[in-house]
Amino acid sequence: MNSYDPIKRKVESMDMVTTRPMFGYQCFLIKRKFFVGFSNKNNRQIIVRIPKDQQEIAIKSKAIKPFSHGSKMGWIEIDPKLTTTAGAMKWILIGYDTAERLAK
């Protein structure tokens, strides 16, 4: 079992979430807006899009860093081995809310 499996199961159970593969990730979307991805190549990587101002707060955690391919848009990378499921879900839920707002 991957260290992110419990987190991924929680995301799969969220309301109105769909999934599709993108860029080597299993990506989850709300209203066609991508908010979280689980790497298919690197089992320890979860990426989440959050508001840029929240990104500054998130990266204070040793489990989170800016995601190199999207940090200017608020993307973060979470290492699930360095945080709890609840710790990761905090940021994923912010990403979910952000994507839902962007879809309007």
C-alpha positions as CSV (number, residue, x, y, z in Angstrom):
1,M,0.0,0.0,0.0
2,N,1.3,3.5,-0.9
3,S,1.6,6.0,1.9
4,Y,-1.0,8.2,0.1
5,D,-3.7,5.5,-0.3
6,P,-5.8,6.7,2.8
7,I,-5.7,10.2,1.5
8,K,-6.6,9.2,-2.0
9,R,-9.6,7.2,-0.7
10,K,-10.9,10.2,1.1
11,V,-10.6,12.3,-2.1
12,E,-12.4,9.6,-4.0
13,S,-15.4,9.8,-1.6
14,M,-15.8,13.6,-1.9
15,D,-19.0,15.0,-3.5
16,M,-19.1,15.6,-7.2
17,V,-15.4,14.6,-7.7
18,T,-14.4,13.0,-11.0
19,T,-11.0,11.6,-12.0
20,R,-8.9,11.3,-15.1
21,P,-5.2,10.8,-15.9
22,M,-3.1,13.8,-16.7
23,F,0.6,14.3,-17.0
24,G,1.4,11.0,-15.2
25,Y,-1.0,11.8,-12.3
26,Q,-4.4,10.4,-11.3
27,C,-6.1,13.8,-11.2
28,F,-9.3,14.7,-9.3
29,L,-11.6,17.4,-10.5
30,I,-14.6,19.3,-9.3
31,K,-16.8,20.8,-12.0
32,R,-14.1,20.0,-14.5
33,K,-11.4,22.0,-12.5
34,F,-8.4,20.0,-11.4
35,F,-7.6,20.4,-7.7
36,V,-5.4,17.5,-6.6
37,G,-3.2,14.9,-8.3
38,F,-1.5,11.7,-7.1
39,S,1.6,10.8,-9.0
40,N,1.5,7.4,-10.8
41,K,5.3,7.5,-11.1
42,N,6.4,8.7,-7.7
43,N,4.3,7.3,-5.0
44,R,5.1,10.0,-2.5
45,Q,3.9,13.0,-4.4
46,I,0.6,14.7,-4.1
47,I,0.0,18.1,-5.8
48,V,-2.7,20.5,-4.9
49,R,-3.8,23.9,-6.2
50,I,-4.6,26.4,-3.5
51,P,-4.8,30.2,-3.5
52,K,-1.3,31.9,-3.8
53,D,-1.7,33.6,-0.4
54,Q,-2.4,30.2,1.2
55,Q,0.6,28.7,-0.5
56,E,2.9,30.9,1.6
57,I,1.3,29.5,4.8
58,A,1.4,25.9,3.5
59,I,5.0,25.8,2.7
60,K,6.0,26.6,6.3
61,S,5.3,22.9,6.9
62,K,8.2,20.5,6.3
63,A,5.8,18.2,4.4
64,I,5.0,20.8,1.8
65,K,6.9,22.7,-0.8
66,P,6.0,24.7,-3.9
67,F,5.3,22.5,-6.9
68,S,8.0,23.3,-9.5
69,H,5.7,23.3,-12.5
70,G,2.9,25.5,-11.1
71,S,4.1,27.3,-8.0
72,K,3.3,30.7,-9.6
73,M,-0.4,29.6,-9.7
74,G,-0.5,28.3,-6.1
75,W,0.4,24.6,-6.7
76,I,2.0,22.8,-3.8
77,E,3.5,19.4,-3.4
78,I,2.7,17.4,-0.3
79,D,4.9,14.5,0.9
80,P,2.4,12.2,2.7
81,K,5.2,10.4,4.5
82,L,5.9,13.7,6.4
83,T,2.3,14.5,7.4
84,T,-0.9,12.9,8.6
85,T,-4.0,12.2,6.5
86,A,-5.7,15.1,8.3
87,G,-2.8,17.4,7.6
88,A,-2.9,16.6,3.9
89,M,-6.7,16.8,3.7
90,K,-6.6,20.3,5.2
91,W,-4.9,21.6,2.0
92,I,-6.8,19.3,-0.3
93,L,-10.1,20.7,1.0
94,I,-8.8,24.2,0.4
95,G,-7.9,23.1,-3.2
96,Y,-11.4,21.6,-3.6
97,D,-13.0,24.9,-2.5
98,T,-10.7,26.9,-4.7
99,A,-11.5,24.8,-7.8
100,E,-15.2,25.0,-7.1
101,R,-15.0,28.8,-7.0
102,L,-12.9,28.9,-10.2
103,A,-15.6,26.8,-12.0
104,K,-18.3,29.3,-11.5
